């Protein structure tokens, strides 16, 4: 069981180390960083070690590839995007939802592995503590329902706060008034929350399935080993 938890941890670390989008300009210059959105013919991209997102004309970009392998721009052409004229025709709320759908939230795929690792670590800690108390003949033990309930709550909450930083909103130039900015910000934030929930749910489901399969495989191996040991003793007893 422990080795599967370690495997999930290693997987999470690898994902974190490759958690960058890739921008290649037509002059060959390559940048790793974070893609924010495409507004008309302008891409907002923050290179590593930069303090803010930089506006880059789409026509200067040879290729923009997200860390999940999705291709956003090829040869100066935006894939699956509205033209500037189409974008300007959208209402303030529609612009916010459209921009929020383009925001890269792939880091939320780590939510499931992080939650599983935290919960598994708490379970192992409980077992270790209780075994020590038994050896010491001490009656103080971590009660399963209370401890597991608190562990579950912590494993779901801590990754959320770690990943849920407030994204900086780049308002489109067409949104000038405070009232429109408020509408845009509310719709943008709500859409991002919905997308984060989906990412968290899917990644958690995948992580739970992996652990369940691992535990089942571990139990089967243990049962096979026990059966093999018993059979061996039986044959020894039948000897002359």
N, C-alpha and C positions, 0 to 999 in steps of 0.2 A: 504493500500500500504506500509506504513511504517513498519508494522509488518512483511511483507514478506522480505523487505530489511534487517531487523534485523535478520530474520531467516537465510538468506544467510550468514550474517556476523558470526553468531554463528556456522554455518556449516563450514565456512572457518577456524575458530579458532579451532574447534574440529579436523579437518583434520591436521592443523598445529601441534597440540599437539601429534598426533599419526604418525607423519611424520618420521618414522624410520623403517629400515629393521631389520630383526632378524636373528642372526647367533647362532646356537647351535652346540657346539663341541661334539665329541663322549664321552668326559669325563663328560658331563653334564653342562659345563660352557656355559652361555648364554650371548650374547652381543646384545645391541641395537645400531644401528648406520647407516652408509651409505655404500651401496654396489656400487662398481665402475665397475668392469669387471672381467671376468674369462679369463685368458691367459694360455692356455694349461691345466695344472693340478694345477694351482695356482689361488686363489681367492684374489682379492684386496678389503679389507674391512676396513672402518675407524670407530672404536667404538666411542661412545659418549665421548667428552672431549679429544679425541686424536688429535694430530696435523697433522697426515698424514695417508694415507692408508697403511695398514699392509698386507704383503703377507702371505697367509695361505694355506697350502697344502689341496687340495680337500679331500684327504683320511682322514684328521683329522675332517672333518665336518660331523655331523649327519644330519643337516637340515639348509638350507638357504632359508628364506622366505622373499620376498619383501613386502613393506607396502601395495601394492595393492592386496596381496594374492597370487601372482605368486610364485610358488616353483621352485627355481633354482637348488638346490642340495638336494638329499635324500640319506642317507646311504653311503656317500662318492662317489656318482655317479652324474655327471653333466647331467642335462636334456637339450635336444635340443642344444648341444654344439659340436664343432669340437674337435677331438682328437688333441694332440700336433703335430703329424705328418701332419694331414690335415691342421692345422693352419699354419705351417711352409711353406707349399706349396703355400700359398696365396701370391699375390703381396703386395707391401707396401700399395697401395691404398685400396686393398681388406681387408687387416688387419685393416686398419683404420675404414672402413665402418662397418666391423664385430664388432669391439670393441665399436664403437659409438652406434650400435644397442643394445648393452648390458647395456649401461649406463642408470641408473635409472633417469627418468625425470618426475616422477609422481607429483612432486610439481607444475608442470605447469598446473595441473588440477585446481589450485586455480586462474589461470588467469581470467577465466570467471566470477566467483563470485566477485573477487576484482574489475574488471572493472565495473560490474553491480552496485556494492555498491557505487563506486566512482561517477558514472554517476547519480544514484538515489539521492545521497547526494547533488550533485550540483543542480539538479532540485528542490529538497526541499528547498535548500538555496535560489534559485532564487525566488520561490514562497513566501517564508518568507520575503525576502527583499522587494519585490514589494508590499506585503500587508502592510508592515510598512510605505512605502512611500505614499500609498493611504490614510492611516489613518492620516498621517501628511499633506495630501494635497500637497505633493511634486511631481513635475512632473518628477523627476529623477527616471528612472526605468531601470532594466536590460532588454535589447532587446533580445527577444527569439532566433532569428536566429544566432546572433553573440555569445551570451552566450552559447547556446546549442552546437554550433559548437566547441567552445573552450573547453567546458566540455567533449564532446565526444573525442576530441583529447587527452585531459589530462587523461581520463579514460582508453584509450587504450595504452598510452605511459608510465604512471607511473608504472603500474603493470609489464610491460616488463622490465623496469630498475631494479625494485625490485627483480624480479626472475632471471634475466639474468646475473648472475655472471659468470666470466670466469672459466670454469672447468680446473682443473690441469690435464695435460696429462701425463700418465705414458707410456712412450715409451717401446715397447717390446724389449727384450734383443737382438733380431736379427737385430734391426735397430740401426746402429752405426753411419753412416755418417750424416753430416749436411743436405745434399741434400735429403736423404731418410726421415729424420726427418721433413723437410719442406713439403714434399709430404704427409707424414702421418698426420701432423698437419692440413694442408689445407683440406684434405678429411674428417678427423675426425670432424673438426669444421663445415664444410658444412653439413655433415649428421646430426649433433646435431641441427643445425639451422632448417633443414627440419622437424625433429621430434618435436622441440619446436613449430613450426608453426602449426603442426597438433594438438598437445595437446591444444594450445591456441584457435584454431578455434573450436574444438569440445566442449571444456569447455564453451566457449562464447555462442555457439549455445544452449547448454543445459540451461545455465543461462538465456538467453533471452526467451527461451520457458517457463521456470518456471515463470518468471516475467509476461509474456504475459498471461499465464493461470491465474495467481494470480489477475492481473488487470481485466481480463474478469469476473472472479468470483466475484470480489469486485463490479464491475459495475452492475452485475446481482442482487446481494444482495441489492444494493442501489435502483435499479429500483423496486424490489419487495417491499421494505420498503415504497417507495414513493407511489406505487399503493395501498398498503394496507391502508396507511394513508388517501388517497383521498377517497377510498371506505367507510371508516369509517365515514368521514364527510358527505358523501352523504346519508347514512342511517339515520344519526342524523337529517338531514334536512327534511326527509320524515315523521317524527313523527307527531302526532296529535297536 
